[in-house]
């Protein structure tokens, strides 16, 4: 056994007090976020600079419209002259919208951007859209100390259409030109349409896709112009001829449809489906064009919230073999339909119609899927002239589906 030489214990007043003082100083540094500096006869406490809170998204609130959450670089659809407010998220993200450098079109066209202010921990700003329809770009200036950054928001200002109602028909004119007539939904022979007549009012606001606006990015896989139906037709041999000529240059864009397409694409990718982008075989149709191709009288395509889509990664104008069974048929479309059903059942997107179609013939797409945001659930399946059920019967049992 080894013995240490004896050393006298330190005096209590020369050991305990310094230790306690040191522990107290350390606690101040750790818990209070402050630093203690000795300066002569007194100590000075200096607070650490606050950590800047970065902007993640904006909550956009406008009268008569559902709240929207948009991130930097996304697109806001707003009626001409409409008042709206912007709330920066998360709480503590401090900033304000200004016009893009070198541009004065927002103010010149009657828009307003009031100073931002803080309320309940959130920075908010009141604004008014310009009276002139078109595409504008605002820049969010981050005002947090040591975090001066800029985030852009695209704002597509829409013009109001003219609606003239006579009897059970409403003629809609956009920029003075008629696009056709919308029928009175309360007179529809379809029970579900009659019960939800308030969801079938003609669109009020439209945007032109001229001057390059058709190329406006709405998500990772599609542009604004993709949402308008092309003018396809059948040749003398009976085969369908696909064109890139749009039947109109006017569109009533629907944010809920764009949200649904973005989330559907991601859900399919999460399931291992190869999809770079959707092929939109049909989008918005004017009532006149819808009638000319034999579309349903109350088709959601005429309201701007419906598309028919395929996945065609190899560009052969057919639906891809999504389930890998060597066939191109309804089963491939059902994979898309089921993914969309999941999102609706989770409450992640606005509910609507989902229809799976199967076609025969080499000139056809073989299968495509209709999706819309009508606000209530509808399901259907069509193979040629025959109907089939591909969804759980407990989810939808009424045989009144349709686009």
Secondary structure by P-SEA (a helix, b strand, c coil): cccccccccccccccaaaaaaaaaaaaaaacccbbbbbcccbbbbbbccccbbbbcbbbbbbccccbbbbcccbbbbbcccccbbbbcccccbbbbbbcccccccccccbbbbcbbbbcccbbbbbbbccccbbbbbbbbbbcccccbbbbbbbbbbbbbbbbbbcccbbbbbcccccccccccccccccaaaaaaccccccccbbbbccccccccccccccccccccccccccccccbbbbbcccccccccccaaaaaaaaaaaaaaaaacccccccccccccccaaaaaaaccccccccccccbbbbbbccccccccccccccccccaaaaaaaaaaaaaaaaacccbbbbbbbbbbbccccccbbbbbbcccbbbbbcccccbbbbcccccccccccccc
